[in-house]
Amino acid sequence: MNKTFGQLIAAARKAALICQKDLAAAIRKEDGVAISPRYLNDIEHDRRNPPSEFIITQIARELKLSADHLIAAAGIMPSDVQKDLRSGDPDRIEQAFRAFRRELKK
């Protein structure tokens, strides 16, 4: 069964024996303020869209997960890839996406 972004976060947090309050306190928004436990709860229960890459990266670090995997599960394109796509050669971009799809099918 493929887990949603929220389910991945909840399972990893529980496996690490971290409560929502403690994880939320460790995650900072761009303005430096911690996210609320309620916000984390809403994310874990898929009542909100996944957060920004900035927050996802912190969650991944705290839960010792792959940030790339969480970003993909969130349906977000990493910012470094977005930058390369905007400035890249269309043929190379198409080749990269084909290679990516081939690799996922293995």
C-alpha positions as CSV (number, residue, x, y, z in Angstrom):
1,M,0.0,0.0,0.0
2,N,1.3,3.4,-0.9
3,K,1.2,5.8,2.0
4,T,0.2,9.4,1.7
5,F,2.6,12.2,2.7
6,G,0.9,12.5,6.1
7,Q,0.9,8.8,6.7
8,L,4.6,8.6,6.0
9,I,5.3,11.4,8.5
10,A,3.0,9.9,11.2
11,A,4.5,6.4,10.8
12,A,8.1,7.7,11.0
13,R,7.4,9.9,14.0
14,K,5.7,7.1,15.9
15,A,8.5,4.7,15.0
16,A,11.0,7.3,16.4
17,L,8.9,7.6,19.6
18,I,8.5,11.3,19.1
19,C,5.3,13.0,20.1
20,Q,3.7,15.6,17.8
21,K,4.4,18.4,20.3
22,D,8.1,17.7,20.3
23,L,8.4,17.3,16.6
24,A,6.4,20.5,16.0
25,A,8.7,22.4,18.4
26,A,11.7,21.3,16.3
27,I,10.3,22.5,13.0
28,R,10.6,26.2,12.1
29,K,8.7,28.2,9.5
30,E,10.7,30.6,7.3
31,D,10.1,33.3,9.9
32,G,11.7,31.2,12.6
33,V,8.5,30.4,14.5
34,A,7.8,26.8,15.3
35,I,4.9,25.1,13.6
36,S,2.0,24.2,15.9
37,P,1.2,20.6,17.0
38,R,-2.2,21.1,15.6
39,Y,-0.7,22.0,12.2
40,L,1.4,18.8,12.3
41,N,-1.6,16.8,13.3
42,D,-3.5,18.2,10.3
43,I,-0.6,17.3,8.0
44,E,-0.4,13.8,9.4
45,H,-4.1,13.3,8.9
46,D,-4.0,14.7,5.3
47,R,-6.3,17.6,6.3
48,R,-3.9,20.1,4.8
49,N,-1.7,20.2,1.7
50,P,1.9,19.2,2.3
51,P,4.0,22.0,3.6
52,S,6.8,23.9,1.8
53,E,10.1,22.2,0.8
54,F,11.7,24.3,3.6
55,I,9.5,22.6,6.3
56,I,9.6,19.1,4.6
57,T,13.4,19.2,4.7
58,Q,13.4,19.9,8.5
59,I,10.9,17.1,9.1
60,A,13.0,14.7,7.1
61,R,16.1,15.6,9.1
62,E,14.3,15.2,12.5
63,L,12.8,11.9,11.5
64,K,16.0,10.7,9.7
65,L,14.1,10.3,6.4
66,S,15.1,11.1,2.9
67,A,14.1,14.6,2.1
68,D,13.9,13.7,-1.6
69,H,11.5,10.9,-0.9
70,L,9.3,13.2,1.3
71,I,9.4,15.9,-1.3
72,A,8.3,13.4,-4.0
73,A,5.5,12.0,-1.7
74,A,4.3,15.6,-1.2
75,G,4.1,16.0,-5.0
76,I,6.5,18.9,-5.0
77,M,9.3,19.4,-7.4
78,P,12.6,20.2,-5.6
79,S,13.7,23.8,-5.9
80,D,17.0,22.9,-7.5
81,V,15.3,20.8,-10.1
82,Q,12.8,23.6,-10.8
83,K,15.7,26.0,-11.4
84,D,17.4,23.6,-13.8
85,L,14.2,23.1,-15.7
86,R,13.7,26.8,-16.2
87,S,17.2,27.3,-17.6
88,G,17.7,23.9,-19.2
89,D,17.7,22.6,-22.8
90,P,14.2,21.2,-23.6
91,D,15.7,18.1,-25.2
92,R,17.9,17.3,-22.2
93,I,14.9,17.9,-19.9
94,E,12.8,15.5,-21.9
95,Q,15.6,12.9,-21.8
96,A,15.9,13.3,-18.1
97,F,12.2,12.7,-17.5
98,R,12.3,9.6,-19.7
99,A,15.2,8.3,-17.7
100,F,13.4,9.1,-14.5
101,R,10.3,7.2,-15.6
102,R,12.3,4.2,-16.8
103,E,14.1,4.0,-13.4
104,L,10.9,4.1,-11.5
105,K,9.4,1.3,-13.5
106,K,12.3,-1.1,-12.6
